[in-house]
Amino acid sequence: MLAPSLFRPLPDRLLILLLGFVLAFPVHCGRLDKVLAAGQVRVCVWPDYYGISFRNPKTQQLSGIDVDMAGELARDLGVGLRFVDSSFARLIDDLLQDRCDIAMFAIGITPQRQEKLRFTRPHLVSDIFAITTRSNRRIRTWEDIDQPGVVVAVAKGTLHEPVMRERLKRATLLVTATPQGREQEVEAGRADVFMTDFPFSRRMLETTDWARLVAPPQRYHLTPYAWAVAPGDDGWHGRVEAFLDQARRDGRLIRAIRQHKLDPIAAGD
């Protein structure tokens, strides 16, 4: 039989000490737990990315490979899905400041981004392409781009900015605040070309009557594309990787790639 003294209430001073200990050392709750508890996964997308995470201006509906895969991830987790508009310029802040749980819009893996974010295994790989106007007589081939007097536009925060800063030796680099800005500069004739990737070049060719593609004659700068999460949470990263591996094995990933005509840039196993 237990001694009656064991049932005596704890002194107030001891209770205060115990409460202080709990507050000082809270039980760790990972992002996966938070997502499950909230019943919702928040996915950052750039809604102007054709074939990836594109919002139709007429219907306001999102479509693209990473929109499809975000839906599959939510179903796999058994939670709802909420898209959060982001961009390449805001990507790091949006993840680190907890505006979304994961970014899913074909994010190029660059050294600068790897210093801040953690990536999944790549599912796409794209080279760099140039878009000029049909009427531009100065730019006919890739070799015409890095020449004196040529203005090359890139969007701030995209992977093309650091690559072209390093690669261009004779042409002038113009960095625009938004991706739309680089298009406007070229269409208006203030820039000769803007640099982009395979998915966005498809958008320009399929949705405008002025754009012309200039492709490199050989590999110029291949970049793997993946999803990104904030660093420091192995459980969440591992859960997303497990989903991606399963989607590869059961065919969901390749079906989404083919549906959105991204077969030429599908990453190998």
RODO-2510 file (C-alpha; in nm, 4 decimals, decimal comma):
residues 269
     n   res          X          Y          Z
     1     m     0,0000     0,0000     0,0000
     2     l     0,1341     0,3437    -0,0981
     3     a     0,2183     0,5867     0,1751
     4     p    -0,0345     0,8706     0,2149
     5     s     0,2472     1,1242     0,1819
     6     l     0,2772     1,0377    -0,1877
     7     f    -0,0643     1,1895    -0,2556
     8     r     0,0103     1,5257    -0,0991
     9     p    -0,0150     1,8185    -0,3493
    10     l     0,3113     1,9555    -0,4784
    11     p     0,4266     2,2852    -0,3294
    12     d     0,3509     2,5901    -0,5429
    13     r     0,7210     2,6623    -0,5800
    14     l     0,7858     2,3169    -0,7270
    15     l     0,4910     2,3478    -0,9643
    16     i     0,6309     2,6758    -1,0947
    17     l     0,9707     2,5148    -1,1525
    18     l     0,8132     2,2239    -1,3438
    19     l     0,6079     2,4608    -1,5587
    20     g     0,9175     2,6630    -1,6397
    21     f     1,0985     2,3475    -1,7467
    22     v     0,8155     2,2490    -1,9858
    23     l     0,8049     2,5952    -2,1394
    24     a     1,1815     2,6058    -2,1801
    25     f     1,1969     2,2631    -2,3446
    26     p     0,8772     2,2137    -2,5487
    27     v     0,8070     1,8848    -2,7202
    28     h     0,9376     1,9059    -3,0773
    29     c     0,6686     1,9027    -3,3433
    30     g     0,7920     1,8473    -3,6980
    31     r     0,6349     1,9906    -4,0113
    32     l     0,4771     1,6581    -4,1035
    33     d     0,2965     1,6573    -3,7688
    34     k     0,1841     2,0153    -3,8271
    35     v     0,0553     1,9351    -4,1755
    36     l    -0,1390     1,6357    -4,0475
    37     a    -0,2749     1,8307    -3,7518
    38     a    -0,3847     2,1177    -3,9773
    39     g    -0,5389     1,8771    -4,2263
    40     q    -0,3832     2,0760    -4,5079
    41     v    -0,0565     2,1019    -4,6993
    42     r     0,0389     2,4486    -4,8257
    43     v     0,2163     2,4372    -5,1604
    44     c     0,3992     2,7371    -5,3046
    45     v     0,3681     2,7752    -5,6830
    46     w     0,4639     3,0314    -5,9423
    47     p     0,1327     3,0686    -6,1291
    48     d     0,2911     3,1859    -6,4548
    49     y     0,4912     2,8714    -6,5290
    50     y     0,3503     2,7035    -6,8408
    51     g     0,3237     2,3260    -6,8110
    52     i     0,4424     2,3449    -6,4500
    53     s     0,2055     2,5574    -6,2391
    54     f     0,0172     2,7848    -6,4786
    55     r    -0,2981     2,9768    -6,3876
    56     n    -0,5277     3,0189    -6,6862
    57     p    -0,6092     3,3918    -6,7047
    58     k    -0,9656     3,3185    -6,8193
    59     t    -1,0656     3,0368    -6,5835
    60     q    -0,8194     3,1102    -6,2988
    61     q    -0,7577     2,7351    -6,2810
    62     l    -0,4072     2,6046    -6,2131
    63     s    -0,2610     2,3304    -6,4311
    64     g     0,0757     2,1683    -6,4894
    65     i     0,2865     1,8779    -6,3768
    66     d     0,3607     2,0137    -6,0304
    67     v    -0,0025     2,1109    -5,9772
    68     d    -0,0972     1,7497    -6,0525
    69     m     0,1764     1,6153    -5,8267
    70     a     0,0776     1,8513    -5,5451
    71     g    -0,2692     1,7001    -5,5604
    72     e    -0,1188     1,3518    -5,5447
    73     l     0,0957     1,4500    -5,2462
    74     a    -0,2074     1,5841    -5,0590
    75     r    -0,4008     1,2640    -5,1303
    76     d    -0,1041     1,0554    -5,0206
    77     l    -0,0913     1,2484    -4,6921
    78     g    -0,4679     1,2350    -4,6486
    79     v    -0,4996     1,6133    -4,6169
    80     g    -0,6434     1,9071    -4,8078
    81     l    -0,4410     2,1191    -5,0487
    82     r    -0,3895     2,4954    -5,0547
    83     f    -0,1823     2,6677    -5,3210
    84     v     0,0161     2,9766    -5,2236
    85     d     0,1312     3,2134    -5,4987
    86     s     0,5071     3,2609    -5,4950
    87     s     0,7881     3,3390    -5,7389
    88     f     1,1557     3,2644    -5,7825
    89     a     1,2428     3,5979    -5,6244
    90     r     1,0285     3,5230    -5,3152
    91     l     1,0867     3,1490    -5,2983
    92     i     1,3423     3,1377    -5,0175
    93     d     1,1563     3,3849    -4,7941
    94     d     0,8251     3,2080    -4,8486
    95     l     0,9701     2,8768    -4,7297
    96     l     1,1869     3,0069    -4,4463
    97     q     0,9108     3,2341    -4,3133
    98     d     0,6601     2,9466    -4,3098
    99     r     0,4223     3,0778    -4,5758
   100     c     0,4137     2,7298    -4,7286
   101     d     0,5220     2,3778    -4,6386
   102     i     0,6800     2,2948    -4,9735
   103     a     0,7526     2,4721    -5,3016
   104     m     0,6489     2,2745    -5,6089
   105     f     0,7170     2,4659    -5,9298
   106     a     1,0149     2,3039    -6,1026
   107     i     1,2762     2,4877    -5,8992
   108     g     1,6218     2,4819    -6,0505
   109     i     1,8823     2,3455    -5,8130
   110     t     2,1574     2,6074    -5,7925
   111     p     2,4428     2,6480    -5,5424
   112     q     2,2885     2,9731    -5,4182
   113     r     1,9560     2,8057    -5,3431
   114     q     2,1176     2,4975    -5,1920
   115     e     2,2738     2,7207    -4,9273
   116     k     1,9245     2,8138    -4,8050
   117     l     1,6903     2,5302    -4,9018
   118     r     1,6737     2,1532    -4,9169
   119     f     1,5731     1,9858    -5,2423
   120     t     1,4121     1,6591    -5,3393
   121     r     1,5508     1,4315    -5,6050
   122     p     1,5130     1,6061    -5,9461
   123     h     1,2274     1,5067    -6,1776
   124     l     1,3058     1,7420    -6,4691
   125     v     1,6255     1,8750    -6,6318
   126     s     1,6289     2,1708    -6,8719
   127     d     1,8841     2,3585    -7,0751
   128     i     1,8711     2,7349    -7,1336
   129     f     1,6921     2,8738    -7,4394
   130     a     1,6570     3,2244    -7,5823
   131     i     1,3444     3,4009    -7,7037
   132     t     1,3657     3,6850    -7,9525
   133     t     1,1147     3,8455    -8,1887
   134     r     1,0342     3,7267    -8,5390
   135     s     1,1410     4,0656    -8,6692
   136     n     1,4832     4,0780    -8,4974
   137     r     1,7466     4,0544    -8,7705
   138     r     2,0429     4,0749    -8,5362
   139     i     1,9769     3,7402    -8,3629
   140     r     1,9611     3,4431    -8,5977
   141     t     2,1663     3,1805    -8,4187
   142     w     2,2925     3,1197    -8,0654
   143     e     2,6323     3,2584    -8,1620
   144     d     2,4715     3,5971    -8,2334
   145     i     2,3701     3,6465    -7,8695
   146     d     2,6971     3,7232    -7,6918
   147     q     2,8016     4,0045    -7,9201
   148     p     2,8699     4,3778    -7,8660
   149     g     2,5510     4,5849    -7,8722
   150     v     2,3201     4,2902    -7,7953
   151     v     2,0985     4,3267    -7,4865
   152     v     2,0116     4,0035    -7,3043
   153     a     1,7276     4,0144    -7,0522
   154     v     1,6864     3,7826    -6,7518
   155     a     1,4414     3,7907    -6,4642
   156     k     1,5681     3,8670    -6,1152
   157     g     1,5871     3,5626    -5,8902
   158     t     1,5794     3,3065    -6,1703
   159     l     1,8635     3,0630    -6,2287
   160     h     1,9362     3,2423    -6,5574
   161     e     2,0594     3,5545    -6,3778
   162     p     2,3810     3,4093    -6,2260
   163     v     2,4459     3,1853    -6,5270
   164     m     2,4314     3,4697    -6,7779
   165     r     2,6319     3,7016    -6,5523
   166     e     2,9096     3,4460    -6,5720
   167     r     2,8734     3,3444    -6,9355
   168     l     2,8202     3,6737    -7,1174
   169     k     3,1463     3,8436    -7,2165
   170     r     3,0439     4,0989    -7,4823
   171     a     2,6658     4,1428    -7,4651
   172     t     2,4886     4,3647    -7,2104
   173     l     2,2878     4,1947    -6,9364
   174     l     1,9532     4,3485    -6,8386
   175     v     1,7947     4,2187    -6,5160
   176     t     1,4216     4,2840    -6,4912
   177     a     1,2256     4,2831    -6,1676
   178     t     0,9725     4,0282    -6,2971
   179     p     0,9576     3,7569    -6,5650
   180     q     0,6921     3,9633    -6,7429
   181     g     0,9416     4,2479    -6,7590
   182     r     1,1912     4,0485    -6,9634
   183     e     0,9184     3,9618    -7,2177
   184     q     0,8086     4,3245    -7,2417
   185     e     1,1662     4,4432    -7,2984
   186     v     1,2124     4,2022    -7,5889
   187     e     0,8718     4,2621    -7,7454
   188     a     0,9282     4,6392    -7,7265
   189     g     1,2726     4,6075    -7,8865
   190     r     1,4659     4,7384    -7,5859
   191     a     1,6270     4,3953    -7,5449
   192     d     1,7227     4,1493    -7,8175
   193     v     1,6555     3,8232    -7,6338
   194     f     1,5479     3,6936    -7,2980
   195     m     1,6757     3,3705    -7,1480
   196     t     1,4388     3,1020    -7,0273
   197     d     1,3918     2,7253    -7,0130
   198     f     1,2058     2,4562    -7,2062
   199     p     0,8613     2,4867    -7,0399
   200     f     0,8470     2,8666    -7,0615
   201     s     0,9760     2,8702    -7,4190
   202     r     0,6831     2,6429    -7,5101
   203     r     0,4445     2,8981    -7,3636
   204     m     0,5927     3,1798    -7,5688
   205     l     0,5741     2,9844    -7,8935
   206     e     0,2221     2,8530    -7,8319
   207     t     0,0576     3,1666    -7,6932
   208     t     0,2197     3,4601    -7,8792
   209     d     0,2525     3,5553    -8,2448
   210     w     0,5814     3,7439    -8,2101
   211     a     0,8174     3,5046    -8,0308
   212     r     1,0937     3,3073    -8,1984
   213     l     1,3054     3,0400    -8,0304
   214     v     1,6837     3,0369    -8,0460
   215     a     1,8244     2,7070    -7,9190
   216     p     2,1871     2,6318    -7,8319
   217     p     2,3563     2,4033    -8,0872
   218     q     2,4802     2,1837    -7,8036
   219     r     2,4380     2,1639    -7,4271
   220     y     2,4780     2,5077    -7,2771
   221     h     2,3852     2,4799    -6,9093
   222     l     2,1702     2,1904    -6,7865
   223     t     1,9852     2,2495    -6,4598
   224     p     1,7978     1,9823    -6,2614
   225     y     1,4531     2,0830    -6,1342
   226     a     1,3022     1,9621    -5,8091
   227     w     1,0780     2,0590    -5,5173
   228     a     1,2138     2,2503    -5,2202
   229     v     1,1505     2,2596    -4,8461
   230     a     1,3006     2,4532    -4,5597
   231     p     1,6119     2,2826    -4,4164
   232     g     1,6365     2,1196    -4,0754
   233     d     1,3434     1,8772    -4,0810
   234     d     1,4555     1,5310    -4,1914
   235     g     1,1145     1,3796    -4,1221
   236     w     0,9281     1,6101    -4,3595
   237     h     1,1919     1,5895    -4,6310
   238     g     1,1994     1,2118    -4,6016
   239     r     0,8203     1,1871    -4,6261
   240     v     0,8158     1,3949    -4,9443
   241     e     1,0988     1,1882    -5,0925
   242     a     0,9113     0,8672    -5,0098
   243     f     0,6059     1,0010    -5,1930
   244     l     0,8165     1,0985    -5,4945
   245     d     0,9824     0,7550    -5,5075
   246     q     0,6437     0,5849    -5,4953
   247     a     0,5072     0,8122    -5,7687
   248     r     0,8022     0,7128    -5,9871
   249     r     0,7437     0,3434    -5,9271
   250     d     0,3683     0,3421    -5,9830
   251     g     0,3810     0,5622    -6,2937
   252     r     0,2028     0,8713    -6,1629
   253     l     0,5056     1,0935    -6,2227
   254     i     0,5752     0,9897    -6,5818
   255     r     0,2050     1,0132    -6,6677
   256     a     0,2001     1,3729    -6,5454
   257     i     0,5192     1,4501    -6,7387
   258     r     0,3711     1,3123    -7,0608
   259     q     0,0355     1,4795    -7,0090
   260     h     0,2030     1,8193    -7,0011
   261     k     0,4392     1,7430    -7,2926
   262     l     0,7548     1,7615    -7,0837
   263     d     0,9000     1,4313    -7,2032
   264     p     1,2112     1,5985    -7,3555
   265     i     1,3217     1,7224    -7,0127
   266     a     1,2228     1,4278    -6,7925
   267     a     1,5032     1,3410    -6,5517
   268     g     1,6460     0,9931    -6,5797
   269     d     1,6200     0,7431    -6,2970
***
